[in-house]
Amino acid sequence: MSEQITEQLRQDISSALEQSDRLAIAEILEEIDVAQIADLLESIPPSQRDLVWPLIYPENLGQVLLETGDEVRHQKLNQLDSREIAEIVETLPDVDDQADLILDLIPEKLVSVLYILDKQKRETLESVLSYPEDTAGGLMNLDAITIRADVSLDVVLRYLRIRGEMPDHTDQLFVTDRHDVYLGVLSINDLLTTDMDTRVETIMNTGVQALPADLMDNDVARKFEDSDLISAPVVDEQHKLIGRITVDDVVDVIREEGDSSMLSMAGLHEDEDLFSPVWRSTRRRAIWLGFNLLTAFLAAAVIGLFEATLDKIVALAVLLTIVPSMGGIAGSQTLTLVIRGLALGQLGSSNFNSLVKKEIAVGLLNGLLWALVVAAFTIIWFQDFQIATIIAIALTINLIAGAFAGAIIPILLKRIGIDPALAGSVVLTTFTDVIGVLAFLGLATIVML
């Protein structure tokens, strides 16, 4: 769906909402899918969401809520009573989606919803809810098809025909023993192309490793990416098969991690509602702005140490912002690269030193290149070779320092339990500002006064 059409839909529904035209709203909702309905809900204020919600087909409500951000979903769920939530849960075919929908309900409401569901569905949901949301157990579905190793392919095919249908994204069947211990997989391709008298144990693939239920979701995503998986078995501590994860669940994890990293770098919550209450948004952002203000005062205090130098040489004040800003940009490039490497598991103790050396070398070469450019402009502007030399040296120092800091800061933050994507840019900016000012004004003070 193109951006232009999305904007047109937004304008159409905005017009219909202004006129309280329920028929026009309903017609628009019929023309779009659940993901687009979720996008529309997130793009309108809460008061208008209350007008749209009753017009969504009941069988689509669960999927719509799953497509929205956490904050919008929580707001809507808090407005519904337990029976309404239970009815929405019943519309979702996959137990992992059901668990995702109700996972963050307050305990009293969660218990109430589970009590309303029938016993079998309640027990199934409880088995998934027993695992943390960000683990393989929290991601898995319980619809894995299991077969025995000592049967023929003909028996397997007859079993599948009796079932009548297979779960989405079924590319392989999981082989277990009579105690449900995972043994391997039988691909659908092998099932359909091998002689029917062949026994499962002779062609099953025992090299497909199962995912432990406590494996973190980002590690699950990495395994799917590295091995081009469509589905994967999940086992408990006794290596018993308890479910499977499919590629659609992993895509959601990747998308959420990307959104989280992007918003965290701006100090925003990963699921912040576009139209969240003013006070709530103000409170969240005030903390981030206050932290930035403290770092700004630190940089200003360093500049204040050289007040006498700035009073005597006006050119230094004019050029002052160049060195810190260039160091900040150079450092942020390295910072982004390192954070990505950590997220993908590509960076560790074995190769960290090599990366630091490489980034310092890059900082040095870029420092020398742009030092010459800045020095040339300074000479043309102020006709002062001495200041040109000082800013060239300071710029080179700060680009090297920025590259080093960009590499080391994410590692240090991670070791002390702080998200590098959240705090890395603030710490880096403070570092390059302070080093840049010290290098530039410090050299000027030593040389020129």
Secondary structure as UniProt FT lines:
FT   HELIX           3..18
FT   TURN            19..20
FT   HELIX           22..31
FT   HELIX           34..42
FT   HELIX           46..52
FT   HELIX           53..55
FT   HELIX           58..60
FT   HELIX           61..67
FT   HELIX           70..79
FT   HELIX           82..90
FT   HELIX           95..102
FT   TURN            103..104
FT   HELIX           107..116
FT   HELIX           119..129
FT   TURN            133..134
FT   HELIX           136..139
FT   STRAND          146..147
FT   TURN            149..150
FT   HELIX           153..163
FT   TURN            168..169
FT   STRAND          172..176
FT   TURN            178..179
FT   STRAND          181..187
FT   HELIX           188..193
FT   TURN            196..197
FT   HELIX           200..203
FT   TURN            206..207
FT   STRAND          211..212
FT   TURN            213..214
FT   HELIX           217..227
FT   STRAND          231..235
FT   TURN            237..238
FT   STRAND          240..246
FT   HELIX           247..264
FT   TURN            265..267
FT   TURN            270..271
FT   TURN            274..275
FT   HELIX           278..304
FT   TURN            305..306
FT   HELIX           307..312
FT   HELIX           314..319
FT   TURN            320..321
FT   HELIX           322..343
FT   TURN            344..345
FT   TURN            349..351
FT   HELIX           352..382
FT   HELIX           385..415
FT   TURN            416..417
FT   HELIX           420..448
//
